[in-house]
């Protein structure tokens, strides 16, 4: 199979490597798509000992002998933390903070910038049938990180939200805030094209450049604000 090797200095090569074999509690995933993340810049700049890529959507094509509940042909996404499930962090539901994590796919183990990837079966999250694989990677860092932030903020969901910075994660936060029922969401940024995207997603765009912010907020705020 082909796998990307990040060599450092902005150099990326495609190498032919053997298709990995899943262990007893692992599955082999045929990668459909793998999104780019800002953290991939480190591997792009400095090189990586493993294949990067941690926002993966694909299909199970082989299962280990101890795997239950997953079959070949199941579509899903990959959770990048190979968590233990037994430590205090996992017990509290914070598997992203696992104290005994085995691997971080795309960081300490081969990730998704390849045709196939082996992951622990508990790290493969099946998708509903109406979610296309082309869009499924947004459920990870784009939406997942944002939803995690709102959960940490605690119930009830906020009525008014300010999102500072309308890059990919900021746009995800705007979308999640609207989905949770926020009455008013401000998208704050310096770049006009990002503000346009924020407005298209239902936020009040706030141009943070000097001399712009106050007028934009007053022009767009609902009555009574």
Helices and strands as residue ranges (DSSP letters): E 2-8, E 11-16, E 26-34, H 40-46, E 56-63, E 75-78, E 81-82, H 88-91, G 95-97, E 103-104, E 116-120, G 121-123, E 124-126, H 133-136, G 137-139, H 141-153, E 160-164, H 168-179, E 184-189, H 192-200, E 204-207, H 213-220
